[in-house]
């Protein structure tokens, strides 16, 4: 059993990404713009993920709402113009 405990970093992704952001510019504005670009890319990816999910939900609602408009088997077997046969 080891007597050394390694602390778990709180924000490992920030520790990995701060160096490229710091190299790209000297000021804090460059880092803010860099993280803003990351967030914009993330929102676009999330939109692409949720688009098919929302389309599926809308399709299911459409199926359930208009299910009563589908003809039943009894409707297809009985003639609709009974007055014309008389």
Secondary structure, 3 states (H helix, E strand, C coil): CCCCCCCCCCCHHHHHHHHHHHHHCCCHHHHHHHHHHHHHHHHHHHHHHHHHHHHHHHHHHHHHHCHHHCCCHHHHHCCCCHHHHC
